[in-house]
Amino acid sequence: MRGILERDLDGLDDPAELHQRLMSWINERGVASHLEEPEMELVSAPPGSLDSQQTIDCMWQVEGLEVLLWALQMKDLPSCDELSDVDTPLNLLGIWKPSTDSPVANAELRPIDELETQQAVQLTIHWRLREHGLRPKHMNLPVFVEQAKFGPLSLQGVPLIDDDLAIRGVPLNQAAPELRGLSSSIASERHRAANWLMWGGSWCETDTST
């Protein structure tokens, strides 16, 4: 929401009121004590004070949020080539539309085996996109996953065409460069979230190496 506020600053009726709503939500839900220093600095910065890169970084956080909401069984996870619609996660959490009830109060974390599989899936997708960026050619991904000496990797629910990762209905090697770049950015944020779910610790410093 902080990124949206900064991005849409000129079109908002009362940016300061929206920012206050965000800060109230953070404090009333007990979120403040869980935010790391860089995160708190970003969300508490007054409207109009973020630079373009900070705004972009804020906006990308919604892809990690998608994984967390999936883990709490609050919504399905979008496809690996599909951006979050942003409004749905914020509405689910009662940020866009204030609510006296905590939407996550009765949420239930998925079983550990599902979280482990999701971590493996996100690693697989992220690795494949990075590998293609270095060596842009077709790959038989199922064979690679079966023989890989690192991981664990998983193709559960991963879209495939011609035995390779599919992006918007075509094999990765045929996808437009901008779509490959978009999918890679999505993968990086979702991979971070999946790793954080399993490892805990600092969100900002969670490793997403492949």
N, C-alpha and C positions, 0 to 999 in steps of 0.2 A: 504493500500500500504506500509505503514511503516513496518508492520509485515512481509509482503512478502519480502521486501528488506532485512530484518534481517535474515529471514529463508533461503533465497536463496543466501546469501551473497557470498559464494564461487563460485557460478555458474554464477554470473553476470559479464558482461564485465567492467562496470563502475558504481559501487554502488554510488559513490559520485555524479555522474551526475544525476542518477535517484532520489537521495535524493534532489538534488537541484531543479529538476523538480517538485517534490512534494511540496517543500517549495514555489516555484514560484506560483504553482496553488493555494495554500492556501492564499498567499498574494494578488494575482491578482484577485481572486474571492471574496475577502472581507471576507474570512472564519476566518482569524486569530482572529478577534475581538470577534468571537463567541465561540472560543475554551476555555475550562476551563484550569486552570493552569496545572493539571496533564496531560491533553491531549496534550497541547503545549509542555510540557517537553518531552513527548514520541516522538512526530513527529519531533521535532527539534533536538533530540539527534543524533549525527553523526553515520553513519553506523558502526556496530560492537560493539556498546556500550550497547545494551539492553541485559538483561539476558533472560533466556528461558521462564520464567513466563510472563515477559513483552511482549515478542514476541507473546506468545499464546494469551494473553489478547488483543493485537492489532488485531490479526487475527479474533478473535470472533466478533469484532465490525461489521464485514460485515453482520452478521445476523440482527442486528438492522438496518443497512443501507437498507437491503431488505425491511423492513417495511416502511421506510421513502420514498423509491422510489415507493413502492406500493401506499402510501398515495398521492403522487404527480402524480399518474396515468402514471408513466414512465415504469413500468413493472409489471407482475403478481408476486404474492408472492409464493415462492416454498412451497411444502407440508411440514407439520410439521416434517416429518422424512427425509427431503431432505436438505442437506447442500447447501449453496450458491456456485455457481461455481467461485465466486470471480472476475473473469475477466469481466463478463458482467456488474456488477454495476460500476466497475472502468472505463470501456469503455464508459458507458452511461454518466458518469460525466466528461469525457474528461481528466482523470488522466493518464491512460495508454497511450492514444493517444491524444497528445495536440491538442486543437482546439481553434480557435479565437472566436467561438461562445459559449455562455453559454448554455449548454444543458437544464438547468432548467429555463431559462428565460421565456419560455412560458408554463411552467408546471402549472397545476391547481390542487389545493388541493381538495380531495374528500369531499363530503358533510359531515357534522358533524355526521349524523346518521350512516354513513358507518364507520367513525373512532370509534364511540362508540361501534358498533358491533364488530369491529376488536379487540378492547380492551377486550371485553367480551370473544371473542374466544380465545385470547392469555392467558387470565387468566384461562379459562377452561382447555386448554391443559396443561399449566404449573402446575396447581393444580393437575390434574389427574396423571401426571408423578411423582410429588413429593409424592402424596398420595400412589401411588404404591410402591415407594421406601421405605415408612414406613410400609405399610401393603400390601405386594405383593399377591394380589388375584384379581379374576375377579370382575368387577362391572358393573351393569346396568347403564351406564352413562346417557342416556336420562332421566331415572326416577330420578336419583340424581339431575340433572340440573333442572328438573321441581320442585323438592321439596326443593332445597337448600335455606338456610336462609342467604346466603351471595352472593355477586356478584355485578352486574349482570353477569350471565354466558350465553354462547351461543355455540351451536353446528353447527352453519352455516358453511358449507364447511368442517367440521371436519370429517376425515375418520373414519368410525366405522365398526367393524366386531363383530358379536355376542353381539351387544349393548355395546361394549367397544371401547376405542380408539384403532385404528389400526396402527401398525408400520410395514412398509414394507410388507403389505399384510397379516399380522397375528394379532390376538388380542394382546393387550399389554402384557397380562400375559404369552403369548407364545413367545414373541420376545426375541431375544438374549440379554443378559445383556449389551453388549457393544452398541447395537442399542438403548436400553432404555436410557443408559447414554448419548449417542450422542444426542438423541431427547430432553432430559432434558436440555442439554446445549443450544441447538438451542432455545428451548422454553424460557429459562431465558432471552436471549438477545432480542428476539422478543417481549416478554412481557414488557421489559424495554422500548423499543421503542414505543410500543402502549400506555403505560402509559404516557410517556413523551409527546406524541402528544396531549394527552388530558389535562395534568396538567402543562406542561412547566417546568420552573425552571431548576435546575441542572441535566444534563444528568447523571453525575457520581453518584449522590445521589438519583436518581429516585428509588422509592421503588418497589420491585417485590415480596413482601410477598404474600403468598397465604393462 
